[in-house]
Amino acid sequence: MTEPTVRGYMILGCFDYIDTFEPAQRERVYATLPSDGRRSRESYDQMLWYPVDHCSDLYRGIVSLHGDDEAKAREALLGCGKFIAHAATNTFLRLLMRIMTPAVFARKAPDFWARDSRCGRMETDTSQLGDRRLIVRLHDVGAYAHTAPVAAGFGAFALTACGVKDLSVKISGWSLATPAPSDVNIEMTWS
């Protein structure tokens, strides 16, 4: 079996997001990382593959800032996903964003996942798009802690960029008590 991996840009995006924190918070997050080179952004190239635990360690560090407050941890991880997606729209997604609609995003999201992650798989249920509802399912992602809210943040950014209003995101399966479920559902609805 192949080790689950992610593209370096996901890790570098986490570093960039963490660098927006207040200095004391930033240092608290970096202090949670193993001292085997993972604390240095120079250890990563944006297009190379790295073990998912390098990304999960950064997510865990973000979560550590919020103690047992699941709502705040969820919002921080959603923010991380949005931040990474915003950076991606300035690179490989720039052309696609010009023609993006919720339907196009729903069809392309599994391709985005496969392009940047060799951990599990993503599928989208587009049967309710007419009712302004998209279900995203992540399967076999148990090795990738806290990825559900980060993926949801990425999706939320993309849908907002498509012009949807009043977006609501519900995540089923993930929690602080269960940070790395094998399967998770993300439901996105809008007006």
C-alpha positions in Angstrom: 0.0 0.0 0.0 1.2 3.5 -0.9 1.7 6.0 1.9 -1.0 8.7 1.9 0.5 12.0 0.5 -0.5 15.6 -0.4 1.1 18.2 -2.6 3.5 20.5 -0.9 1.3 23.6 -1.8 -1.2 22.3 0.8 1.5 22.4 3.5 2.9 25.7 2.3 -0.6 27.1 2.3 -1.0 26.1 5.9 2.3 27.8 6.8 1.1 31.0 5.1 -2.3 30.8 6.9 -0.6 30.3 10.3 1.7 33.2 9.5 -1.4 35.5 9.5 -1.9 34.7 13.3 -0.7 36.9 16.1 3.0 36.1 16.9 2.3 34.3 20.2 -0.4 32.1 18.5 1.9 31.4 15.6 4.7 30.3 17.9 2.3 28.0 19.8 1.3 26.3 16.6 4.9 25.8 15.4 5.9 24.5 18.9 3.5 21.6 18.4 5.3 20.4 15.3 7.9 17.6 15.4 11.5 19.0 15.2 12.4 16.8 12.2 12.4 19.7 9.7 8.6 20.0 9.5 8.8 23.5 11.1 10.6 24.9 8.1 8.8 25.9 4.9 12.1 25.5 3.1 11.7 21.7 3.6 8.8 21.8 1.0 8.3 22.3 -2.7 4.8 23.2 -3.7 4.4 20.4 -6.4 6.2 17.5 -4.6 4.4 14.9 -2.6 4.7 14.7 1.3 3.1 12.4 3.9 -0.3 13.6 4.9 0.8 13.7 8.6 2.9 16.7 7.7 -0.3 18.6 6.9 -2.3 17.0 9.7 0.4 18.1 12.2 -0.2 21.7 11.1 -4.0 21.3 11.3 -3.5 19.8 14.9 -1.4 22.8 15.8 -4.2 25.2 14.6 -6.8 23.2 16.6 -4.6 23.3 19.7 -5.1 27.1 19.9 -8.8 26.5 20.7 -8.7 23.9 23.4 -12.0 22.0 23.6 -13.9 24.7 21.7 -15.0 22.7 18.7 -16.8 25.5 17.0 -13.8 27.8 17.1 -11.5 24.9 15.9 -13.9 24.2 13.1 -14.0 27.9 12.0 -10.2 28.1 12.1 -9.8 25.0 9.9 -12.5 26.2 7.5 -10.5 29.5 7.4 -7.4 27.5 6.5 -9.2 25.8 3.6 -10.5 29.1 2.4 -7.1 30.7 2.6 -5.5 27.8 0.6 -8.2 28.0 -2.0 -7.8 31.8 -2.3 -4.1 31.3 -3.0 -4.9 28.5 -5.5 -7.2 30.8 -7.5 -4.2 33.0 -8.1 -2.4 30.0 -9.7 -3.8 26.9 -11.2 -7.5 27.7 -10.7 -7.3 31.2 -12.3 -8.7 30.2 -15.6 -11.3 27.8 -14.2 -12.6 30.5 -11.9 -13.7 32.6 -14.9 -16.2 30.0 -15.9 -17.0 28.4 -12.5 -20.6 27.8 -11.6 -21.7 25.6 -8.7 -22.4 22.8 -11.2 -18.9 23.1 -12.7 -17.3 23.2 -9.2 -19.3 20.1 -8.2 -18.1 18.2 -11.2 -14.5 19.3 -10.9 -14.1 19.0 -7.1 -13.1 15.3 -7.1 -10.5 16.1 -9.8 -9.0 18.9 -7.6 -8.9 16.4 -4.7 -7.1 13.7 -6.8 -4.7 16.3 -8.2 -3.5 17.3 -4.8 -4.1 14.3 -2.5 -3.2 10.7 -2.6 -5.3 9.9 0.4 -8.8 8.6 0.0 -11.2 9.9 -2.6 -13.8 12.5 -3.0 -17.2 12.2 -4.6 -19.9 14.8 -5.1 -23.6 14.3 -5.3 -25.0 16.8 -7.8 -28.5 15.5 -7.8 -29.8 18.4 -5.6 -28.0 21.3 -7.2 -31.3 22.6 -8.5 -32.3 23.0 -4.9 -29.0 24.8 -4.1 -27.6 21.8 -2.2 -24.3 20.0 -2.8 -23.1 17.0 -0.9 -19.4 16.2 -0.9 -18.2 12.8 0.5 -14.7 12.0 1.5 -13.9 8.3 1.7 -10.9 6.5 3.2 -9.3 9.7 4.7 -8.7 8.3 8.2 -4.9 9.0 7.8 -5.6 12.7 7.2 -6.6 14.3 10.5 -8.8 17.4 10.4 -9.0 17.3 6.6 -12.9 17.5 6.6 -13.2 21.1 7.7 -10.3 22.2 5.6 -11.8 20.6 2.5 -15.1 22.2 3.4 -13.4 25.6 3.6 -11.9 25.1 0.2 -15.3 24.3 -1.2 -16.9 27.2 0.6 -14.4 29.6 -1.0 -15.1 28.1 -4.5 -18.8 28.3 -4.2 -18.7 31.9 -2.8 -16.4 32.8 -5.7 -19.2 31.4 -8.0 -21.6 33.9 -6.5 -23.6 31.8 -4.1 -25.1 33.8 -1.2 -25.9 32.7 2.4 -23.7 29.6 2.2 -24.2 27.1 5.0 -21.7 24.3 5.6 -22.4 21.2 7.7 -19.8 18.5 8.3 -20.9 15.0 9.5 -18.5 12.5 10.8 -15.7 14.9 11.9 -15.3 16.3 15.4 -12.5 17.1 17.9 -13.2 13.7 19.4 -13.0 12.1 15.9 -10.5 14.2 14.0 -9.7 11.6 11.4 -12.8 9.7 10.4 -12.5 7.3 7.5 -15.6 8.8 5.8 -17.1 12.2 6.1 -20.0 14.1 4.5 -20.0 17.9 3.8 -23.3 19.4 3.0 -23.3 22.9 1.4 -26.5 24.8 0.9 -27.2 28.4 -0.2 -30.0 30.8 -1.2 
